Amino acid sequence: MFQRRIKDLRQKLEKDKVDAVLISDVANIVYLTGFTNFSKDERESYVFVGQDFAYIITDGRYTEAVKREVSHLTLFERGHKKTTADLFKKHKKEIKSLGIEEDNLTVAEYKVFSKHFKNTKHFEVSHLRSIKTPKEINKIEKACRLGDLAFKHILKKFKVGVTEKEIAQEMENFIKCRGAGISFPTIVAFGKNSSVPHHQTGETKLTGNDFVLLDFGVKLNNYCSDMTRTIFVGQPTVKQKEIYDVVLAAQQKAVDFINSAIKAKKEITAAEVDKIARDYIIAKGYSSIPHSLGHGVGLEVHEGPHLSPKSKDILKAGMVFSIEPGIYLSDFGGVRIEDLFVLQDDKLKQLTDATKKIISL
């Protein structure tokens, strides 16, 4: 599997007319190597690939583990005697153009690389991850199943006076006690706070007749889930129910559009899907969604494809992505409903499974 991914990477090098690529993003390194022990907070490794070589560059702390787990790449152990610069010098003559991940390098790193390779250009590696294998989809689905269980669990924990932070901590503890992690810090927004799409979970206490917005994700076996549900404490008002129904209908219209395109064997652009849901919400008299309709999910909780008005992405079989329309009214509250889907040859399959019926606690 990993050898095939290196082969795909080399084909992209040839297509983009780049002689070699230096990969620094940890998620991309995991994708190409299967090695998961590197931290995102420290620069512990690079992957360096050309048509005739493929290295994993790291230091002595990881040598033994990398030798055991990454047999398809040549290990270059950097340290006091050998530096990354020595490896660059070895291949300098054959590399006229070096691909780098410009959005994942510091200025200091770039200055070092540019000393050896004058012609550098941005090289997008993460697009290789957008189409998932059945094994990857299965891992994401398992993360979603745990997320569904976490949602059912947290419904029992709401009571007047509980804080947003307490609910978030309870949910994260439930997930971690089952051997998983969180794919991002849990968002819990009570009442008017739910009108802020990415509210910072805080000390706000739950009162009666409140919106409750929960946006959370599980990370299991390195793969992520992502789901948002909006529930109500007490019976929702007519206005609250109207907003909820519009958001749910907008999501369903996007789903129906994709399924119709599959049936008609038409190309599906991510921008078109975004437009379907966005236009419906606007037609109902609400402001446009202040964020994209969705995003890919895999090793990271935000990756390709991107469902947004300016996206150039084409949706293809094997892609896993969210559809998450929302309406947010300042000083009133907001509703977002988010599910993960996988695009298959014959249909769009929903991976998250928690109920979307209105819940009144």
N, C-alpha and C positions, 0 to 999 in steps of 0.2 A: 504493500500500500504506500509506504513512504517513498520507496524508489519510484513509484509511478508519479507521486507528487513532485519529486525532483525533476522527472522527465517533463512534466507539464510546465514546470518553472522554466526549464531550458527552452521549451518551445515558445514561451512568452518572451524570453530574452531575444530569440531570433526574430520574432514578429516585431518587437519594439526596437530592433537594431541596437541592442545593448550587449556588450561583450561579457559583462559579469554584473552580479548584484550583491550588495552587502545588506543583509537583513538584520535589523535591530529590534523590531517589534516582537515582544515576547509571545504574543498569540500566534504570530506567523512562524516563529521558531518552533513552538509546540506543534503546529500543524505539519511542519516539514520534518520534524525529528521524532515526535512522540514523547519527548523529554519534558517533564512538567515541573521540575524543581527550581527553575530560574525565577527570580523575583522581578516584578514590574518596577520595583523601587530602586533597584541597583542594575548597573550595566554589567552583567556577569557573562554575557555570551553574544556572539554574532554568528550568523550563518553566511558563508561566502561561497558563491556558486558561479562558475563559468561553464562553458561547453565541455571543458576537459578536466575540471576539478570541482570538488564539493567539500567544503570544510565546515566543521563546527569549531568555533574558536571559544575557548574558555580557559579557566585557570585550574590550579592543582586541587582546589576544593571539590571540583566536580569530575576530575579525571577518571576515577574508578567507575563512577556511576555512568558516565557518558560512554566509556569503553564497553560497558555491559549492555547499555540500552540503545545506543545509536551506532550500530555496526555499518550502516549504509553511507555514513559520512566519514571523512578523514578527520581525526582529532588533531587540532593544533593547540597545544598547551602553551599559553603565554605566561611569562613570569619574568624574573630578573635576567635570565640568560637569553630568552627569546621574547620578542615583542611582536605585536600585531604588525608593526611597521616592517619587520623582517619578512613577513609573509607577503605583504603588499609589494615589497621590492622584488620578490621572487616572480611575481606575475605581472609586474608593471609593464613590461614590453608588449605583452599580448593583449592588454586591456586599453583600448583607445577610448571607450566610453563605459563609465561605471554607473549602474543604477543604485540609488539610495532611497531610503524612506524619509523624505524631507520632513514629514510630520512626526517623526519619531527620533530625531537627532537633536542634540544640543549644538549651539554655535561652536563650542570648544571641540566637539567631535568632528564637526564639518571642517574646521580649520585643519585638523590633523589629516583627514582623508584627502582634502584638496591639495595638500602638499605632494601627494603621490599620484593623484589622478586629477588632471586639469579639467577633463570633460566629465562632469557628473550631471545626472538628470533624475528627476523623481520617477520612481518605479513602483507601481501599485501591485503589491503582493496579495493583499487581503481579498481581492476579487476572485482569486483561485479558490477561496473558501466558501463562496456564495452558494455553490451547488453541493449539497450534502449527500454523502453515501447513505445507504439504508442503515448502516451501523451507527452513523452520526445521528440520523433522525431518531433512531431507537433511544439513544442516550438523551436527546432533548425531550422526547416523549416521557421518559422516566422522570426527568427533572420536573416536567409539567405535572405528572401524577402526584409528586410530593407537594408541589405548590397547591394543587387542588385540596389535598389533605390539610395543609397549613391553613387554607382559607376556612374550611369547615371547623377546624379547631378554634380559630380566632373568634368566630361568631359567638362562641360561648363565653367570651371574656369581656364583652362590653357591658359596662354599667355606668350610671351617672357618676361623674367625678374621676373616672379613669383618665389618664393623660395619653396624648399621642405617643409619647416616648415609651410609656408602659406597654401599649399595644404593640408597637414596633419591636420592643425587646422580647415580648412573649412570642411573637411570630418567629423571630430570628432564633430564639432558643429552641422552639419546636423543630425548626429545620435542622439546626446544628446537632441536636440530640439524635437525629436520624442519619448521621454520618455525612451530611451535605454541608455546603456553605451557602452564602447569599451571593447573588450575581451583582447586586448593587445595594446600597443602604435603603432599607424599607422606607417608603413614603406613607405616612399616615396624616391625613388632613381632616380636622373636624370643622363643621360649620362653614363659616365664611372663608376659612383657610383653603377649602377645596376649590376656590376660584383661582388659586395659584397653581398652574400645571405641575411645577416641580417644587411644591412647598417644602420647606425645611422642617422636618418633624420636630416638635417642641413640647412645651409644657402645657399647652392648651388642654383644658379639661372638657370632657364630654358632658353636654347638657341634653335636655329633652328636645325632640323635633329638630335634630341635626342631620346634615349631610355627613357621611363618613366615606372618604375616598382612600382606598388601599391600593398602592402600587408596589409590587414586590416580585422578587425573582429568586429561584433556586439555582445553585451551581452544583451539579452532581457529575462525577467522573469527567470533570473539566468542561462540561457543556451546560449552557444556561437555559433558564426559562424566564418568562416575563408575563405578568398578568396584572390587570387593573380591574377592580370592582368598586362600584359605588353603592352603598347601602344607606338605609335611613334608620334613625332612632325615633320611634314613634311613627305614626302614619304620615306619609309624604303629603305635602300640600298639592293642590291642583297644579301649581306652577312647577314644583319639583318633579312631579310625575310626568308633566309635559316634556320637560327637558330630558328626562331619562328616556322616554319613548322616542324622542327625536334622535338621540345619540345611538340608541340600539338599532333604530331603523337605518341610520346612516351606515353603520357597520354592515348590516345585512345587505344593503344595496351594493356595497363594495364587493361582498362575497358573491352575490348573485351575478354581478358584472363579470367577475373572473370565471365563474362556472359557465356562463353563457359563451364567453370567448373560447374556453376550452372545448365546449361542445361544437362550436363553429370552426374550430381549428384556426383561430385568429391569433396573431401576435398580441401579447398583453404588455403594454408599457406601464411602468410603475406610476408615471405621472397621470395616466388616464384613470387608474384606480383611485388615486388621491382625489382627483377632480370629481368623481362620482359622489363620494361621501361629503366632500367640502361644499359642493354646489347644493346638495340636498339640505345641509344645515343652514346655508345662507338663504335658500328659498323659503325656509320655515321662519325667517325673520331674525336669525341669530348671526353674530359675527363669525367670520371665517375662523377655522381651527388655527390657533396660534403656534402650532407645531406641525411637523410632518404627520401624515396619516399612519406611517409605520416604518419599520426598519428590520433588517435581517438580524437573526439571533443564532449564535452557535458557540464557538469558543469564547466569544465576547457577547455582551448583551446588546451592543450596538455595532453592527457591521452591515455589509451589503446583503441584499439590495436595499435601496432607499426609496420609500414611497413618499414622494414629495412633489410639489408643483414643477420644480426645475430638474427633477431626476431624469437621467438618460438611460436608466436601467430597464432592461427587458426581463420580465418575469419568466422563469423557465422551470421545468420539472426538477424537483430536488431542492428548490429554494425554500427556506423556512423564514417566515417574517411575521411581524405583528400587524394587526389592523386595530387602530386605537383612536377613533374619533372622540372629540370632547367639546363640551360647551362650558364656558366659564364666565360667570356674571359677577363683577366686582361688588363687594359688600353684600352678596347674597349667597353664592356657593357655586359649585361646579360638578359636572358629571363627566367621567371618562370611563369607557368600557374597552378593555384591551384583551385580545386573545392572540395566541400563536397559531399559525396555519402552516401547512406544508403543501406546496403545489405539486400535484402528481399529474401523470399523463391524462387521466380521465376525470379528475375532480380535485377540488380544494378540500383538504382534510383539516379539521380543527384539532389541535393538539391539547390545548387547555380545555377543561371540562366542567369547571365550576358553574353553577346555575347563573343565568342572566335574568331570571325573573326578579321582579322588585322584592327586595328583602326589607321588612320592617321589624325592627327589634323592640 
